[in-house]
Amino acid sequence: MIAEKTIGDLDLYFYIPIKAFLVTILLMGGLFIIVSLIAPIILKKKKIIALLKKEEKEEKSYILATSILFITVSYITIYLHEKVSIYVYPLYLITFILGTYCFFYITFFIYERFMNLTSKKFDGNGLVKVGNFKYYMNTNLKTMTINMVLFSIILSSLIVIVGAPQNVEEVTEKIMPYSYMYAAWDKNINEKAQVKKIKDVLKDKEGYKDLQIEYSEFRDLNRDIIISNSVYNDIAQFLDRKTIKLNPDEYFMVGVDGKNSPRIRKLLGEDFEKLGIKKEQGSDKAVIALSGYFSSITVLENNKYENLSKKLKKERIFAFSIKDWKQAKAEETEIRSFLKIDGTSETLASAYSYYYLEKLQRSIVAYVGSILCVSFLIGIASTTYSRLYSSSGEEISKYKTMVKLGMAKDLIQKSLSSTIKWVFVLSFILALFIAWYFIYTLNQYTLVSYNGNREEAK
């Protein structure tokens, strides 16, 4: 019920699985009872006492082994990256974790050297702060590394989770420039009658306009098409974009996915050169048809297009636009009921369908992702608490002795807070930079930005 209210448009049916609850409680409860009865027998009193009286020693440093492993894994990662191997992805994570561990060690080493050189180590509680962290060096570094990884995941995920549902409209407009796009592939279909049905449903809607787009298939197999300069300008005016003017030896490339700047392929360019079309006047990555519908779109000068298209297969698509396309559920249902499209001989694409599905998917991801973020936050708290609790007995005894020797309690509190700052603050600051870099990189490969920038991702 919480998910349905949070996400919306789910129409889920809920029930209380009483039987499953009872079975789970009986099985898990019985298991815990059995363990609680058997555990004291297995763990005898003498062994427990021996564990409690075990002498604590300063932790060994594993930085040498970690550094060697980091260098080895980094070399393998770079090698597989250049080979474009699928096995490189797990190594990215391993390299990242090992590198973080080494980074934290180097940071503390520099801090300790600075404290020694400036004699600050012997001022106030400096000796206690450095010694307290160094005594549990390996545990502290592992805790910091785990916290940093979890912080990075949380911060990066939160930006995507918050940004994803908010830019659905912009993404939809980049992959589907019209409210509706209709095309018939079978010549036996009464195309005019189908188009008239669409017009009859939409003609009274606010902002209604339609356009017929004619093109020629330059390469039938690859869906490479060419259109005339005048047709492109009609589309540009329809979509409120800039018009162009081409000379006979020029061409203009149009995007087909809304993300990447279009480039002419080698074979296609060679064919154009043979026809005297050698100059690229420019390009626009904004689509003029449903994203992925064509492999490439090239605009040619009108006379050049007319001469070239005489030997090519000609096709056309019909575009329709209305102002309130995001609330066009009733119109789409009516159109599809009239057309009875099977998807094999004709197609109808609508911005509303893409918008609705994309919004629903992103809302579900945001809902599940937010739960995972909370889980990771609990994980950070758990690892830090485990680190502090594991040494609490010895820490209490040590600080009691310090108080008896005359050390002020406020200095002890500052010493304890120093470890917390190392474990939490440094991990969080590094995670901020990593999250920023992740989002910056992600924006290079997405249709729109996740960080609130309304400009197109390059």
Stockholm file with secondary structure:
# STOCKHOLM 1.0

chainA/1-458         MIAEKTIGDLDLYFYIPIKAFLVTILLMGGLFIIVSLIAPIILKKKKIIALLKKEEKEEKSYILATSILFITVSYITIYLHEKVSIYVYPLYLITFILGTYCFFYITFFIYERFMNLTSKKFDGNGLVKVGNFKYYMNTNLKTMTINMVLFSIILSSLIVIVGAPQNVEEVTEKIMPYSYMYAAWDKNINEKAQVKKIKDVLKDKEGYKDLQIEYSEFRDLNRDIIISNSVYNDIAQFLDRKTIKLNPDEYFMVGVDGKNSPRIRKLLGEDFEKLGIKKEQGSDKAVIALSGYFSSITVLENNKYENLSKKLKKERIFAFSIKDWKQAKAEETEIRSFLKIDGTSETLASAYSYYYLEKLQRSIVAYVGSILCVSFLIGIASTTYSRLYSSSGEEISKYKTMVKLGMAKDLIQKSLSSTIKWVFVLSFILALFIAWYFIYTLNQYTLVSYNGNREEAK
#=GR chainA/1-458 SS CHHHHHHCSCCCCCCCCHHHHHHHHHHHHHHHHHHHHHHHHHSCHHHHHHHHTCCCCCCCCCHHHHHHHHHHHHHHHHHHHHTTCTTHHHHHHHHHHHHHHHHHHHHHHHHHHHHHHTTGGGSTTHHHHHHHHHHTHHHHHHHHHHHHHHHHHHHHHHHHHHHGGGGHHHHHHHHCCSSEEEEECCTTSCHHHHHHHHHHHHTTSTTCEEEEEEEEEEETTTTEEEEEHHHHHHHHHHTTCCCCCCCTTEEEEEESSSSSCCCCCHHHHHHHHHTTCCEEEEEEEEESSSTTSCSEEEEECHHHHHHHHTTSEEEEEEEEECTTGGGCHHHHHHHHHHHCCCSSSEEEEEHHHHHHHHHHHHHHHHHHHHHHHHHHHHHHHHHHHHHHHHTHHHHHHHHHHHHHTTCCHHHHHHHHHHHHHIIIIIHHHHHHHHHHHHHHHHHTSSSBCSSSCCSBCC
#=GC SS_cons         CHHHHHHCSCCCCCCCCHHHHHHHHHHHHHHHHHHHHHHHHHSCHHHHHHHHTCCCCCCCCCHHHHHHHHHHHHHHHHHHHHTTCTTHHHHHHHHHHHHHHHHHHHHHHHHHHHHHHTTGGGSTTHHHHHHHHHHTHHHHHHHHHHHHHHHHHHHHHHHHHHHGGGGHHHHHHHHCCSSEEEEECCTTSCHHHHHHHHHHHHTTSTTCEEEEEEEEEEETTTTEEEEEHHHHHHHHHHTTCCCCCCCTTEEEEEESSSSSCCCCCHHHHHHHHHTTCCEEEEEEEEESSSTTSCSEEEEECHHHHHHHHTTSEEEEEEEEECTTGGGCHHHHHHHHHHHCCCSSSEEEEEHHHHHHHHHHHHHHHHHHHHHHHHHHHHHHHHHHHHHHHHTHHHHHHHHHHHHHTTCCHHHHHHHHHHHHHIIIIIHHHHHHHHHHHHHHHHHTSSSBCSSSCCSBCC
//
